[in-house]
Amino acid sequence: MKKQIRICHLYPDILNLYGDIGNVITLQKRLTNRGIDCTIDNISVKDTLYVENYDIFFIGGGQDFEQEILLEDLLVVKKTLIKKAIDENKTFLAICGGYQLLGNYYKTWDGTVLEFVGALNVNTIGDKKRMIGDYIFTCEDEKGCFDVISFENHSGKTFLSSDVLPLGKVITGYGNNGQDKTEGARYKNVFASYGHGPLLPKNPRLADLIIKTSLKEKYGTIDLVDLNDELEIKANNIMLERVKFHTKK
């Protein structure tokens, strides 16, 4: 039987900063290049979400006013469904604003508290200073640690509770909050990160970690053939060296 992975792209018309759709395209290409069928459905405001139909969910980043557009639909209609999907070990990739939306709340710098989904036990505190720039963090798969390169641009500082692990450790840059060297979050099969750019095209090892997580959950076995990642690895190495060089200056 041919394997199939179905991807749900949440709010792609609203949460679409910095080419984050490239993450979905990367996942699809890396699946189909291995002979695994992959379909993508776009689910936005007023669209019905059937979580049982999907294996991977993606939610990207957006500006504050864009997030406000979808909040009623997210919190009234889709909140319970998203929490159900996460509890059932569906695979999620959440980027920046999407990462924050899965958390408990966002407290703005002037004290306003915005309640969010609460699927991740993380809290975000707004700051007047933005954390911007290319950054590097380490991540880990079954083969060991590897470097991830991406771009961050956020003013919210996210803090993890004890039941949520970081996605990685910051080498250069800010990550979750610029204080504790954590980047992103791992909870069940959720991968959350502040990495824009998009994140996955130049980090194929991380992309495959997400794919393996989804395949293992659905089929119980993982059998990924190697792909020719020469260009992806070259892009990764060039950016790593560039960021490390400018960090030393």
N, C-alpha and C positions, 0 to 999 in steps of 0.2 A: 504494500500500500504506500502510495506516495505521500510524503509528509506535507502538511500545510500549516502555515502560521498566518493568522488574521490580526491585522494591526488596526487599532482605533486611534485616530488622531483627534484629540479633544480641542474644540474651539480654534481650529486652524485659521479662521478668518479674523480672529481677534488677537490671539496670542501667537504672533508671528514675527518677533524681532530677530534681527541679525541672521536671517537665513536658517532659522531653527528647523524648518521643514527638511533641511538636508539630513537631519538625523533619521527621519522616517525613510527617506530615499535610500540612505546608506544601509539601513537594516533590510529593506526590501531587496536591494541589489545583492547584498552579501548572502541572502537566503536563496534567491533565484539563481545566482551563479553557482550554487551548490545543488541545484535541482530540486529545491524545496519551494513549493508554491507559496506565494505571499500576496495577500490582498490588503488594501488600505481603504478604510471607510472614514470619511470626515463627519464628525458629530459635533454640532454647535448648539447655540441657543435654540430652544423649542424642538430640537431633534430628539426622538426617543432613543434611549440608550439601553441596549440589551447586552449586559456585561458577559453573559454566558457565550456570546457569539465571538468573543475576542480572546487572544492570547497575550498580546502586548498592547499597552496603552501608552500614548505619548501626549504630554501637555507641555507647551512651550512657555516663553516669556512674553510679557507685554508691559506697557506703561501703566501707571496707576489708573488713569481715566479709562483705559481699555479694560482693565480688570474689573472696574466698577460696572461696566456694561453687562458682564456675564455673571455677576455675583448672585443675583436673584435666582437665575436658572441653576447655577452651581449649588447653592445652599438649600434651595427649596425642592428642586427636582432631582439633581444628580448626586448630591452629597451621600445619601444612604447607599446608592448603587456603587459609587466609587469605593466607599469603605468596605462594602461587601466584596468587591473584586479584589481588593488588597488582602482582606482576611482570607480569601480563597486562594491566595498565592498566585494571582495573576501577575505578570511582569509589567512594571511601570518604569518609564523614563520621564522624569520631571525636571524641567530646566528653569532656573531663576524664578520668575514670577509664578510659574506652575509649581515649583518646589515650595514656595512660600504658601501658596493656596492649599496645598495638602496638609499644612501644619495647623496648629491650634489657633493662632491669631497673629496679627501684625499690629504692633503698637507704633503709631506715627511719632515723629520727634516732638510733636506738640501735645501728645498724650491721648489722642483718639485711638480706641481699640477696635480693630476690625476682626470679627470672628470668622474663621475659615473652616475648612472641612474637618480637621481634627483626625485625619487618618494617620498622620505622622505626629509623634509626640515631640514636636519642635516648636519654638516660639521665635518670632522675628521682631526686632526693635529697630525702628527707623532712626536714621542719623542725618544730619545736615551735610555731612561729607560723603561723597560718593567714592566707592572703591572700584577703580577702573584700571584696566590694562591686561596685557597677556600674562598668564600665570602658569605655574607648573605644580602638579601634585602627583604623588605616588598612589597607585592603586594596586590591588592584588587579585590574582586569579589562581587557578590550580597549579600553575607553573612558577608562581612567585610574584615579586613586585615588579612594576613597570611604571614608567613616567607617562603622564598625560599632560598634553599642552592644550590650552584653550584661552578664551578671552572672557573677562568678567567686567560687569558694569552694574553695580547695585549700591543702594544706600542702606538697605536693610541688613541688619546684623542678625544672623540666625544662630540659635543656641540649641544644642541637642540635649534631650533628656537621657537618662542612663540606659533606657531600653532601646535606644537608637544608636547604631554605630555610624561613624563617618564613612563616606565613600572612599576618602583618601586623606593623606597628610600633605599639607602645603609645603612646598620647597621654596618657591618664590611667589609673591603676591599676597592676596588677602584671604581668599577662601570664604568660609562661612561668616566670619566676623572680624578678621584681622587681629585676633587676640590669642586664640587657643590652637592655631595651626590645623584645625580641622577643615575639611572641604566636603560639602555635600552630605548625603545621608544614605544609609543602607538599613532597610527594615523589611523583613520577609523577602519578597522579590522586587522591592522598590529600589530603583537607582535614582538619586536626586543630586543635582549639581548646579552650581552657578555658571558653568561653562557654556558660553555662547560660541558662535563662530562659523558654522555649527560645531558641536563637540565631536561627533563620531567620525566624520570623513577622514580626519588626519589622526585618529586614534583607533585603528582597526581592532586592536586587541581588546579594548573596552567594548566596542561594538559586538565582537564575538562573545564576550562574557555575557552580555545581555541576551544574545541569541541562544547561547547554551542554556542559560537559566530558563528561558521560555520552553525550549525543546525538552529539557529534562522534566519540567513540570507537566507537560502535556503527554509526552511519550515514555518517560521513564529512562530513556537511553539517549546518549549523545554520540553522534558519529559525524563530526564536521570534517570535510576534506579541506586541506590547506588551499588558500587562494594566493594568487600572485599579488602581493601587497607592496611591490617595489616602489611604486609612486607614492602610496600612502605613507610608507615608512620614511621615504626621502623627505616628504613634506613635514612629517613629525620631527625628524632629526634636524632639519634646517631651522624650524621654529624653536626647538629646544635650545640649539646652540645660540640663536639670536637672542633669546630671552636671557640665557645665562650670561652672555657677553655683556648685555646692557645692564644686568644686575651687578656685575663686577665693577662697572665704571663709576 
